[in-house]
Structure formats: structure tokens, C-alpha cells
Amino acid sequence: MIRKAVLEDIKEILEIINATIAEMKEYNNTQWDENYPREKDFTDDIQRGDLYIAERHGKLVGFVCINKIE
């Protein structure tokens, strides 16, 4: 199921982000780090209504920001 993200999703979003950053480091990919993306980035996306969540069996498994900003 796809739905708009809510602020209560932030904890799970950050868990995915932290795991992704760790994996990216294994491949020497420094696009994301401890400075970006931050919780505020996702909070702002949620407040604008731009962040969507993918759920499978009630568990957050992915997310995407859809907007006209970079």
C-alpha cells in the first residue's frame, strides 16, 4: 500500500536511512552521510505533503518524496 507519510513514520524512515548510509559507505558512496539527509528534511517533506510511504503487511518498506524541488 502507498500512502502519504505522517510524522509518526519518522522513526522508521530514519532507521532505513541509517541502514542505507551504512551500506553506501561499504561501496565508497558518500552521497549521503551524517549531515544529509536529516530528520528535518523528512519532517519538512511530510508537512508539505510531498513524502509517500510504501507499506507491506503493515510495515514501512520504502518512501519517496515527490515534488518540483531539486
N, C-alpha and C positions, 0 to 999 in steps of 0.2 A: 504494500500500500504506500502511496505517496501522499504526503500532507504538508501543510505549512508548519514550520518549526515554531516551537514556543520556548520561552525562557527556561522551562524545566528540562529541556533537552540539552542544555549547555554542558552538563557534566559528561554525558555520553559522547557528545561531539568532541570535547577536549580529550577524552580517552582515545578516540580514533585518531585525532590529530597527533597526540604524543606518540602513539604506536607508529604512525606514518612517518613522523620525523625520525624516529629511531631507525626505521627501515631505510629511509632515504640516505641517512648517514652511512649505512653499510655500502651503498653504491656511490659514495662520494658526491651525492647530490645535495647541494647546500641551498637550494631554492627556499626551503622552509627551515627555520631554526627556533631558538628560544625567544626570538624577538618578533617573528611573524610566522604564522598568524597567531593573534592573541585572542583571549576571550572577548574583548571589546569588539573585535571585528565581527564576531558571530552575533553578539548582542545587538550591534547596530543593524546587521542584516535582518535579524528577526524583527526588530522594531520597525524596519521599513517594509516588512512583509516580503522580503526577497529570498529567504532561506527556506528550502524544502527538504523534508526528511523522507528517506526510504526506510520502511519497516518490513521485517519478515517475521512472522509469528510473534508479533508484538515487540520485537527487539529492533532498535535502531541499527541499521547496517550501512547507511550511507547518507550523504547530504549533498546538496548543490545550491549555489547562490545564482539566481537568475535576475540580472538587471542590466542596465545600459552603462554601468560604471566599469572602468577598466577591469 
